Amino acid sequence: MRHPVSLPAFAAAIAATALTAGGGRAAAPEPIVIGMVAPLTGTLSAVGTGHRVGAEMAVRELNRRGGIRGRRVVLRLFDDGSSPTQGVIRMHELAADSNVVAMLGSGFGGTALASAPIATRARLPYMSVVPLHSLVYPPRKYVYTVAHTTRLVAYKLAAHLRKAGVRKIALLHDNGALPSEGARVVKELAPRYGLEIVVEREFPQTSTTLVAELVRVKNSEAQALWLWNTNQAVTITKEFRQLRLPQRLILTSGNATPLYLRPVCPDANGATLASQWATVARHLPDSNPSKAVTLRLDRVLGKDANVFSYGGWTGVMMLADAMRRGAVTRGAVNRQLERLVFVGPTGIHRFSRRRHDGLSSRSLVVSTIRKCRLVPVPGQDLGG
């Protein structure tokens, strides 16, 4: 006697047949999409390219390990052209795409500042690779950064200058969002560290020479020149040496990269800067938790290893870690980020609801440039 088949049972049988057709393999699950906006062209193209290289390496690494929760990871990448206007357009596009679970923000400061409110409104976890203090203080919902903020860098260098007996400084910076914020922080902190700013000059990001500004610094009472700039730093350093300025040259974390050190060699020798652990990995003791991570990345990245590629890799891996710990949705990723502890090349990141930068000045190293390489200033605790 034949028994009737219920409609639910019949539908289940059809579904099972569809899944096993073609060798018995089930349909592949939908990939996890991580968005990214970067300045791949324009004034900060070298920065954006570095972030892209690191992010793409992280995606390849995740997929070789089977993805996240058995799902492949896809990086949806847009170029903002080093323009906040283009960055906002791309940001709106990613925010509106429900398939995008989280994203990496632009290394162009103007784009990052304009994009952060969009991320908050869209409840889209936004991992910034630009170290803007104002991006995460006060903490914005859904917005985080992988980098040491301008304030942390300024604290570290101001303390070093005070210890070195420097009392009068000159301050030069371009008019970009990040250098302008860095200069504001220095002016705010200067009295606390006994520093007097005797010369300050802002210049356009498109400047091709700073001879006039450097001559003014040379003839001043300044004992050190503190430069907040990435794009023109090679030209400025060469002019600094050609004009024989007697002042110490103080740089920032964005200059701690072969992209600066190679073309400016040997003119940068003697300069001082503060940067993440990764930039001096070979000088770190084995007890430092970032050393092994960085040396492995260096072997894989080769000539592409720099502060920007480290940042791109770290951003993707942080998001992946959050997705492993919770559901792969925007809200769940954000909840996990607010309690995430992550060890990467940049340092040990400890996030919370009230802290969206995660790093401390402990994972910054003050180094001098010797023989065109970064060498940590003696007397620092580099053990982590």
C-alpha positions in Angstrom: 0.0 0.0 0.0 1.4 3.4 -1.0 1.3 6.1 1.7 0.5 9.7 0.7 3.4 12.1 0.9 2.7 15.3 2.8 3.5 18.6 1.1 6.2 19.6 3.7 7.9 16.3 3.2 7.7 16.6 -0.6 9.2 20.1 -0.4 12.1 18.8 1.8 12.8 16.0 -0.6 13.0 18.4 -3.6 15.3 20.7 -1.6 17.6 17.7 -0.7 17.7 16.6 -4.3 18.7 20.2 -5.4 21.5 20.3 -2.8 22.9 16.9 -3.7 22.8 17.4 -7.5 26.1 17.6 -9.1 28.2 15.2 -7.0 26.3 15.6 -3.7 27.8 19.0 -2.9 25.7 21.6 -1.1 25.6 25.1 -2.5 28.4 27.3 -1.2 27.4 29.8 1.5 27.3 33.4 0.7 30.7 35.2 1.2 31.3 37.7 4.0 31.8 41.2 2.5 34.1 43.7 4.1 34.1 47.1 2.5 37.1 49.4 2.2 37.7 53.0 1.1 41.3 54.0 0.5 43.2 56.9 -1.3 44.6 54.7 -4.1 45.2 57.8 -6.3 45.9 61.4 -5.5 48.2 63.0 -2.9 48.1 60.1 -0.4 48.2 57.2 -2.9 51.3 55.6 -1.3 49.5 55.5 2.0 46.3 54.0 0.5 48.2 51.4 -1.6 50.0 50.3 1.6 46.7 49.8 3.4 45.2 47.9 0.4 48.2 45.6 0.3 47.9 44.7 4.0 44.1 44.3 3.8 44.3 42.0 0.7 47.0 39.9 2.4 44.7 39.4 5.4 41.8 38.4 3.2 44.0 35.8 1.4 45.2 34.5 4.7 41.7 34.1 6.1 40.5 32.3 3.0 43.4 29.9 3.0 42.3 28.9 6.5 38.7 28.3 5.4 37.3 31.8 5.8 35.2 32.9 8.7 32.7 30.3 10.0 33.2 28.4 6.7 32.4 31.5 4.6 34.8 33.1 2.2 35.8 36.7 2.8 35.5 39.3 0.0 37.1 42.7 0.1 35.0 45.3 -1.7 37.5 48.1 -2.4 36.8 51.7 -3.5 39.3 54.5 -4.3 38.5 57.9 -2.8 41.1 59.7 -4.9 42.4 61.4 -1.7 39.2 63.4 -1.8 36.6 63.6 1.0 33.9 64.3 -1.6 34.6 61.0 -3.4 35.1 59.3 -0.1 31.6 60.2 1.1 30.1 59.0 -2.1 31.8 55.6 -1.7 30.9 55.5 2.0 27.2 56.0 1.3 27.4 53.2 -1.3 28.9 50.7 1.1 26.6 51.7 4.0 23.6 51.1 1.8 24.7 47.6 0.8 23.2 45.2 3.3 25.8 42.6 2.3 28.6 44.7 3.7 29.0 43.6 7.3 31.9 45.9 8.3 34.5 48.1 6.7 38.0 49.7 6.8 38.0 53.4 6.6 40.2 55.6 4.5 43.8 56.6 5.3 42.9 60.1 4.1 42.0 62.1 7.2 39.3 64.2 5.5 37.5 61.2 4.2 37.7 59.5 7.6 36.1 62.5 9.4 33.4 62.8 6.9 32.6 59.1 6.8 32.4 58.4 10.5 29.0 59.9 11.1 27.7 57.9 8.1 29.0 54.7 9.7 27.3 55.5 13.0 23.9 56.2 11.3 24.1 53.1 9.2 25.3 51.0 12.2 28.2 49.8 10.1 31.4 48.8 12.1 34.1 51.2 10.8 37.7 50.3 11.4 39.8 53.4 10.7 43.4 53.1 9.6 44.1 56.9 10.2 45.2 57.9 13.7 42.9 60.8 14.2 42.2 61.4 17.9 39.0 63.3 17.1 37.7 60.3 15.3 37.4 58.2 18.5 37.3 60.8 21.3 34.7 61.1 22.5 33.9 57.5 21.3 31.6 57.3 18.4 29.3 54.3 18.1 30.5 51.8 15.5 33.8 53.8 14.8 37.2 52.5 15.9 40.9 52.9 14.9 43.8 50.5 14.6 46.5 53.2 15.0 48.1 55.2 17.7 46.3 58.5 17.8 47.9 61.9 17.2 47.5 62.6 21.0 49.4 59.4 22.0 52.2 60.3 19.5 52.4 63.9 20.8 52.5 62.7 24.4 55.4 60.3 23.7 57.5 62.8 21.7 56.8 65.7 24.1 58.0 63.6 27.1 61.1 62.7 25.1 61.9 66.3 24.3 61.5 67.3 27.9 63.9 64.6 29.0 66.4 65.7 26.3 66.3 69.2 27.7 64.5 70.8 24.7 62.5 73.8 25.7 61.8 75.8 22.5 60.4 74.2 19.3 59.3 75.2 15.8 56.1 73.5 14.5 55.5 72.9 10.8 52.5 71.1 9.4 50.5 70.8 6.3 46.8 71.7 6.1 45.5 68.2 6.0 43.2 66.9 8.7 45.7 64.7 10.4 48.7 67.1 10.5 46.5 69.9 11.5 45.1 67.9 14.4 48.6 66.8 15.4 49.7 70.5 15.6 46.7 71.4 17.7 47.5 68.6 20.1 51.2 69.7 20.4 50.1 73.3 21.1 47.7 72.0 23.8 50.3 69.8 25.5 53.3 72.1 25.1 52.8 74.0 28.4 52.5 70.8 30.3 55.9 69.6 29.1 57.6 73.0 29.4 57.7 73.5 25.7 57.5 76.9 24.0 56.5 77.1 20.4 58.6 80.0 18.9 57.7 79.4 15.2 54.6 77.8 13.7 53.8 77.5 10.0 51.0 75.7 8.1 51.6 74.9 4.4 49.4 73.4 1.7 49.6 69.7 0.9 50.5 70.7 -2.6 53.7 72.6 -1.6 56.8 71.7 -3.6 59.3 73.6 -1.4 59.5 74.9 2.2 62.8 76.8 1.9 61.3 80.1 3.2 59.7 78.4 6.2 62.9 76.4 7.0 65.0 79.6 6.8 62.7 81.2 9.4 63.1 78.2 11.6 66.9 78.2 11.2 67.1 81.8 12.3 64.9 81.3 15.3 65.6 80.3 18.9 64.1 76.8 18.4 66.1 73.9 19.5 64.0 71.4 17.5 61.8 71.4 14.5 58.7 69.2 14.9 57.3 68.3 11.5 53.8 66.8 11.0 53.7 65.7 7.4 53.9 62.6 5.3 53.4 63.5 1.6 56.3 66.1 1.3 58.5 64.8 4.1 61.3 63.6 1.8 61.6 67.0 0.1 61.4 68.9 3.4 64.1 66.7 5.0 66.4 67.2 2.1 65.9 70.9 2.2 66.5 70.8 6.0 69.9 69.3 5.4 70.8 71.5 2.4 70.1 74.6 4.5 72.2 73.2 7.4 69.6 73.8 10.1 71.1 73.4 13.6 67.8 72.2 15.1 66.9 68.6 15.9 64.4 67.2 13.4 61.4 65.5 15.0 59.1 63.5 12.8 55.9 61.5 13.4 54.7 57.9 13.1 53.8 58.2 9.4 57.4 58.7 8.5 58.5 55.4 10.1 58.4 53.5 6.8 60.8 52.5 4.0 58.6 54.7 1.8 60.2 57.7 3.6 63.5 56.2 4.8 64.8 54.9 1.4 64.4 58.0 -0.8 65.6 60.4 2.0 68.7 58.4 2.9 71.1 59.7 4.2 69.6 63.1 4.9 67.2 61.8 7.6 70.0 60.4 9.7 69.8 61.9 13.2 66.1 62.6 13.1 63.8 61.3 15.8 60.3 59.9 15.7 57.8 57.8 17.6 56.3 54.8 16.0 54.6 51.4 16.6 56.5 48.3 17.8 56.4 46.8 14.3 58.7 49.4 12.8 61.6 48.2 15.1 60.6 44.6 15.4 64.1 43.2 15.1 65.2 45.3 18.1 62.4 44.0 20.3 63.0 41.2 22.9 61.4 37.9 22.2 59.0 38.6 25.1 57.3 41.3 23.1 54.0 39.9 21.8 54.1 41.9 18.6 57.6 40.7 17.5 56.7 37.3 16.1 53.6 38.6 14.4 55.5 41.4 12.6 58.4 39.2 11.5 56.0 36.8 9.9 54.2 39.6 8.1 57.5 41.0 7.0 58.5 37.6 5.4 55.2 37.5 3.5 55.0 41.1 2.5 58.6 41.6 1.6 59.3 45.0 0.2 55.6 46.0 0.8 56.0 45.7 4.6 55.5 49.2 6.2 53.3 50.9 8.8 50.5 51.2 6.3 50.4 47.6 5.2 50.5 46.6 8.9 47.4 48.8 9.5 45.4 47.3 6.6 46.2 43.8 7.8 45.4 44.6 11.4 42.0 46.2 10.5 40.8 43.1 8.6 42.0 40.7 11.2 40.3 42.6 14.0 37.0 42.5 12.2 37.5 38.7 11.5 38.2 38.1 15.1 35.0 39.9 16.1 33.0 37.9 13.6 34.4 34.6 14.9 33.2 35.5 18.4 29.6 36.5 17.5 27.1 36.4 14.7 28.2 37.8 11.3 25.9 40.9 11.4 26.7 44.6 11.8 25.3 44.8 15.3 27.0 41.6 16.5 30.4 42.6 15.1 30.1 46.0 16.9 29.3 44.3 20.2 32.3 42.1 19.9 34.6 45.0 19.0 33.6 46.8 22.2 35.2 44.0 24.2 38.0 42.9 21.8 41.6 42.3 22.9 43.8 41.8 19.9 47.6 41.4 19.5 49.0 42.6 16.2 52.1 44.3 14.8 50.8 47.7 16.1 50.7 46.6 19.7 48.1 45.2 22.1 44.6 46.6 21.4 42.1 46.7 24.3 38.8 48.0 23.2 35.8 48.9 25.4 32.6 50.9 25.1 34.4 53.9 26.3 37.6 53.3 24.4 37.6 52.9 20.7 41.3 53.3 20.0 42.5 50.4 22.1 46.2 51.3 22.2 48.4 53.0 24.8 51.6 55.0 24.5 53.4 51.9 25.9 53.4 50.4 22.4 55.1 53.4 20.9 58.8 53.5 20.5 61.0 56.6 20.3 63.7 56.0 17.7 66.4 57.8 16.0 67.4 57.3 12.3 70.9 55.8 12.1 72.5 54.6 8.8 69.0 55.1 7.3 67.4 52.7 9.8 65.2 53.1 12.9 67.1 52.4 16.1 65.2 52.6 19.5 66.5 55.3 21.9 68.1 53.5 24.8 66.4 53.2 28.2 62.9 52.2 26.9 61.0 49.2 28.1 60.3 47.2 24.9 59.1 44.0 26.5 55.4 44.7 26.1 
